[in-house]
Amino acid sequence: MREPSLPSLEEIVRELGNIGAGHAATALATLFRRRIAMDVPAVAALPLDAWQYFFPFEAPVMAVCMPVSVGEAVPQALLGFFLQEKGGQNLLAQLLGKAVDLPLGEEARSALAELGNIVLNAFLTVIGDTTRLRLRGTPPLTATDMLGAVVQEALALLEPSENTVLVMRTRFWAQEAEETFGGLFFLPDQTTLAALQAYAQRTIV
């Protein structure tokens, strides 16, 4: 596999993160009828065996993962969104307007799936617009576990063709609630990664 130019690629990840976060926050605020802000304070492009070190989360996370394909091809890419478990519990409580217990009940799990689906589709749209590819996401999977375990379980459903993971640290605010920390990762397939690299070469001097 050809190694990407990581500095240039990271500039594109930052651009995708800023635009995607804005779209996701707007969609979530509309759905839940609450003021929601989201930003992406840090990004990186890392090897598949090293990306987890970018997220210093030792506790379980609430995660939503979406296998992604180009057109009608077999999914070879993975887009995922996760929140630290405690912060995710508080955020879901803010969105639902009532206390949320662990393990998550049906209503809270449904809210997590909807939140993740909106965030992931916002970023999938931005990636598709940037690469000019028709990216198709499958129904997302939700899980509460250690981050590495969640991702490995999701990767078992795919046929990955690349070794570079694009990662973003995220922060959420729901009205006046405390910050909720989490992250987003994208393991692209060869076609999408090549398109992102081509975009980087065209736009970054």
C-alpha positions as CSV (number, residue, x, y, z in Angstrom):
1,M,0.0,0.0,0.0
2,R,1.3,3.5,-0.8
3,E,1.7,5.7,2.3
4,P,-0.2,9.0,2.1
5,S,1.4,12.4,2.7
6,L,0.2,12.7,6.3
7,P,0.7,16.5,6.9
8,S,-1.3,17.3,3.8
9,L,-3.9,14.7,4.6
10,E,-4.3,16.1,8.1
11,E,-5.1,19.5,6.7
12,I,-8.0,17.9,4.8
13,V,-9.1,16.0,7.9
14,R,-9.2,19.3,9.8
15,E,-11.3,20.8,7.0
16,L,-13.7,17.9,6.9
17,G,-13.9,18.0,10.7
18,N,-14.8,21.7,10.9
19,I,-17.5,21.5,8.2
20,G,-18.9,18.2,9.4
21,A,-19.1,19.3,13.0
22,G,-21.1,22.4,11.9
23,H,-23.6,20.3,9.8
24,A,-23.9,17.7,12.6
25,A,-24.6,20.3,15.3
26,T,-27.3,22.1,13.2
27,A,-29.0,18.8,12.5
28,L,-28.9,17.6,16.1
29,A,-30.2,21.0,17.4
30,T,-33.2,20.7,15.0
31,L,-34.0,17.1,16.0
32,F,-33.7,17.6,19.7
33,R,-34.9,21.2,19.8
34,R,-32.0,22.2,22.0
35,R,-28.9,24.4,21.4
36,I,-26.1,22.0,20.6
37,A,-22.5,22.9,19.6
38,M,-19.8,20.6,18.4
39,D,-16.2,21.2,17.5
40,V,-13.1,19.3,16.5
41,P,-10.1,20.5,18.6
42,A,-7.5,18.0,17.2
43,V,-7.1,15.7,14.1
44,A,-4.6,13.2,12.8
45,A,-3.9,10.7,10.1
46,L,-2.4,7.6,11.7
47,P,-1.7,3.9,10.9
48,L,-4.4,1.4,11.7
49,D,-2.3,-0.1,14.6
50,A,-1.6,3.2,16.3
51,W,-4.8,5.4,16.0
52,Q,-6.2,4.4,19.4
53,Y,-3.4,6.2,21.2
54,F,-4.8,9.4,19.8
55,F,-7.8,9.0,22.2
56,P,-6.7,8.7,25.9
57,F,-9.9,7.0,27.0
58,E,-9.4,4.2,29.5
59,A,-13.1,3.8,30.4
60,P,-15.8,2.3,28.2
61,V,-17.2,4.4,25.4
62,M,-20.7,4.6,23.8
63,A,-20.0,4.0,20.1
64,V,-21.9,4.1,16.8
65,C,-20.1,2.5,13.8
66,M,-21.2,2.6,10.1
67,P,-19.6,0.4,7.4
68,V,-19.2,2.5,4.2
69,S,-18.9,1.5,0.6
70,V,-18.3,3.4,-2.7
71,G,-21.4,2.9,-4.8
72,E,-22.7,-0.7,-4.7
73,A,-19.3,-2.2,-3.8
74,V,-18.8,-4.4,-0.7
75,P,-18.1,-2.1,2.3
76,Q,-14.3,-1.7,2.8
77,A,-14.4,1.6,4.8
78,L,-15.6,2.2,8.4
79,L,-16.9,5.5,9.9
80,G,-17.3,5.6,13.6
81,F,-18.4,8.1,16.3
82,F,-18.0,7.6,20.1
83,L,-18.4,9.4,23.4
84,Q,-16.9,8.8,26.8
85,E,-19.4,6.7,28.7
86,K,-20.0,9.1,31.5
87,G,-20.2,12.2,29.2
88,G,-22.4,10.3,26.8
89,Q,-24.8,9.4,29.6
90,N,-25.0,13.1,30.6
91,L,-25.5,14.2,27.0
92,L,-28.2,11.7,26.3
93,A,-29.9,12.8,29.5
94,Q,-29.8,16.4,28.3
95,L,-31.2,15.4,24.9
96,L,-34.0,13.3,26.4
97,G,-34.8,15.7,29.2
98,K,-34.6,13.0,31.9
99,A,-32.0,10.9,33.7
100,V,-30.3,8.1,31.8
101,D,-29.1,4.9,33.6
102,L,-26.4,2.4,32.7
103,P,-26.7,0.0,31.0
104,L,-28.7,2.0,28.5
105,G,-32.4,1.2,28.2
106,E,-34.2,1.0,24.9
107,E,-35.1,4.7,24.7
108,A,-31.5,5.9,25.5
109,R,-30.0,3.4,23.1
110,S,-32.4,4.6,20.4
111,A,-31.3,8.2,21.1
112,L,-27.7,7.2,20.9
113,A,-28.3,5.5,17.6
114,E,-30.1,8.6,16.2
115,L,-27.4,10.9,17.5
116,G,-24.7,8.8,16.0
117,N,-26.6,8.3,12.7
118,I,-26.9,12.1,12.3
119,V,-23.2,12.8,13.1
120,L,-22.0,10.0,10.9
121,N,-24.2,11.0,7.9
122,A,-23.1,14.6,8.3
123,F,-19.5,13.6,8.0
124,L,-20.2,11.1,5.2
125,T,-21.9,13.8,3.2
126,V,-18.9,16.1,3.6
127,I,-16.5,13.4,2.6
128,G,-18.6,12.5,-0.4
129,D,-18.8,16.1,-1.5
130,T,-15.1,16.5,-1.1
131,T,-14.1,13.4,-3.0
132,R,-17.0,13.5,-5.5
133,L,-17.7,9.9,-4.7
134,R,-21.1,8.3,-4.1
135,L,-20.5,6.9,-0.6
136,R,-23.1,4.7,0.9
137,G,-23.4,4.0,4.6
138,T,-25.1,0.9,6.0
139,P,-27.4,1.0,9.1
140,P,-25.1,1.9,12.0
141,L,-24.3,-0.4,14.9
142,T,-24.3,0.7,18.5
143,A,-22.2,-0.7,21.3
144,T,-20.9,0.2,24.8
145,D,-17.4,-1.3,25.5
146,M,-13.7,-0.4,25.4
147,L,-12.9,1.6,22.3
148,G,-10.6,-1.0,20.8
149,A,-13.0,-3.8,21.3
150,V,-15.9,-1.9,19.6
151,V,-13.8,-1.1,16.6
152,Q,-12.3,-4.6,16.2
153,E,-15.9,-6.0,16.3
154,A,-16.9,-3.6,13.5
155,L,-13.8,-4.2,11.4
156,A,-14.6,-7.9,11.5
157,L,-17.6,-7.1,9.3
158,L,-15.5,-5.5,6.6
159,E,-12.7,-6.2,4.0
160,P,-10.4,-3.2,4.8
161,S,-8.2,-2.2,1.9
162,E,-6.2,0.6,3.6
163,N,-4.0,1.1,6.6
164,T,-4.5,4.8,7.3
165,V,-7.1,6.0,9.8
166,L,-8.4,9.6,9.9
167,V,-9.2,10.6,13.5
168,M,-10.8,13.6,15.2
169,R,-11.2,14.5,18.8
170,T,-14.7,16.0,19.3
171,R,-16.4,18.1,22.0
172,F,-20.2,18.6,22.5
173,W,-22.2,21.1,24.4
174,A,-26.0,20.7,24.9
175,Q,-27.3,24.1,26.1
176,E,-25.6,24.8,29.4
177,A,-24.3,21.3,30.1
178,E,-20.7,20.4,30.6
179,E,-18.5,19.5,27.7
180,T,-18.8,15.9,26.4
181,F,-15.6,14.5,24.9
182,G,-15.5,11.9,22.2
183,G,-14.1,11.2,18.8
184,L,-14.7,10.3,15.2
185,F,-12.6,8.0,13.0
186,F,-12.7,7.1,9.4
187,L,-10.9,4.1,7.9
188,P,-11.2,4.8,4.2
189,D,-11.0,2.4,1.3
190,Q,-8.4,2.8,-1.4
191,T,-10.6,4.7,-3.7
192,T,-11.7,7.3,-1.1
193,L,-8.2,7.7,0.3
194,A,-6.8,8.3,-3.2
195,A,-9.5,10.9,-3.8
196,L,-8.7,12.7,-0.5
197,Q,-5.0,12.7,-1.4
198,A,-5.8,14.1,-4.8
199,Y,-8.0,16.8,-3.2
200,A,-5.1,17.7,-0.8
201,Q,-2.7,18.0,-3.7
202,R,-5.1,20.4,-5.5
203,T,-5.8,22.6,-2.6
204,I,-2.8,22.7,-0.3
205,V,0.3,24.5,-1.4
